[in-house]
Amino acid sequence: MNIKPVIKWSGSKRSQASEIVSKIPKHNKYFEPFLGGGSIMYAMNPSNAICSDICEPLIKLWDVIKSDPIGLADYYREQWGRMQEEGYQVYYEIRDEFNSSFSPYNLLFLSRTCVNGLIRFNSDGQFNNSLHYSRKGINPETLRKIILDWSSRIQTVTFKACDYKDATKEACEGDFIYLDPPYFNTKGRYYSLSTIDFDEFFDYLKELNNRGVKWALSFDGKTTNKDYSVQLSEDLFINHYYLHAGKSAFKKVMDKQSNTVYESLYTNY
């Protein structure tokens, strides 16, 4: 599946989306409590879903993509045009505006014109990535098509800004949860530098098992020459798969090596 991102987010599952979705069983309601860029949500195209993230500005942007896609596309086109005419200061004006208002319209513009399209916040929740000076940002008409496409696929999704436990407290037998938390070996990189207590998280998985809720968890995996897998208690899951996630760009640049990355997918079914 060729998924064109509407929101670029660290840890995207676009390259794995088809394989992950192929392993998801039939279910009633779909939950995704670490939404990020939403690749699995897009690929699932769910008819009844609750998707959430603790990052409130991100969820506000998802709500706008759902409810006002044309207004969002128009705003990007206008500001993108201003930046071509007036110069780089437009970017920093919009960044300052976002950091005082947290407008989702501002956030989309910043995400599509910043360095490498990487949404990044400081410990106060302020956007702190810089303008990508050597690129103009995605063409407004190209982005408009992407926004409208995503909007059409998320009309049955309810978005919530909350903790993963609160987001899935209503999940019951027959429902399904896809989990893509910050990985065990990337502590401290979550929104506002908050971290997950993994002991609590593993207890949460056990609770889901007791409730009869099916889940799949994307987590630390391995590379060609190093294993980062986490030894989950065997009573938590039934299957553990390694999914191809491409090449490590970091290794290629730093060590001149081609290092294949495989990420883990655990399921309790």
Steps between C-alpha positions, in 0.01 A plus 500: 500500500646836395400731786573867442529657847285795598690532830863393521578352839802324643471120488265486202364155414428578134746241372349231724135598478384234255669219692373620839143539373512153345557359850211688665199275567135589448372716784227738611662829601854606407721687748837663435629685809845606368374648175790711374485520120215251481628265228331192646176693553511602133571147381224358722244755380292406808122532517499556876812627674648697789845632419698704746831642610623683808622782271204740496621720208527187287146391582368850427659472157336161439164652594549780247603255226173320572269804531655778288727351233429773244568780749822329606617460140410863423693625803811306396476632143470861619791482745717300259440768235588774749827328584599474133441876459609641838772261605599279792373738771145381424592157637624644828195728532278193468715306745468780757126509436472125559700520821252749642174361359581133417288533185480174301502705178839643601623153594427348160684782324802465728508123461510529121771767479733416791827305485425148375130551578567397860248619759706575808406668828710619793427417866244785513306357205620768258589419141875546462604363161643742243405581142638266235672775303601286203145378432179689428273262688240274342305654210160627625297316238680174569434542872135589436442162333669321789295688763172427322590133459582458869194697606274265306650199682469630857138618512403210729795556737464670839820678601604545862795672668569279798712228657495153340317351798221758488474465123434126519309467826180414310666225292344160562495149359458516123687831469854550372784731608808585292783626721803693374648659815840667528742212485674361807841617380389855413401620847460875540394568139127514561294819481608763758781263603256288700586133522301180523529280804550170321417293807160670501471450125568127523245474783257677266560234233427232758176679591397508133560125482277452803229712338512291182616793285721410205803718438811535285810682624774652284820511702879485497643254248841433351741600226730290286763497772328586830192380687301766692201276569336521841444172683128525575355254746380200300160510669432841340506404131452207266687602184812709436578606143789699354384742231737649244529875561758600238859614541649694789569849365713580805731202443528578131613857568716443808661163430461469121316173564177363358317376809155343461250578776227263623242614754311272735128438487355312798141373504291335771318278249 
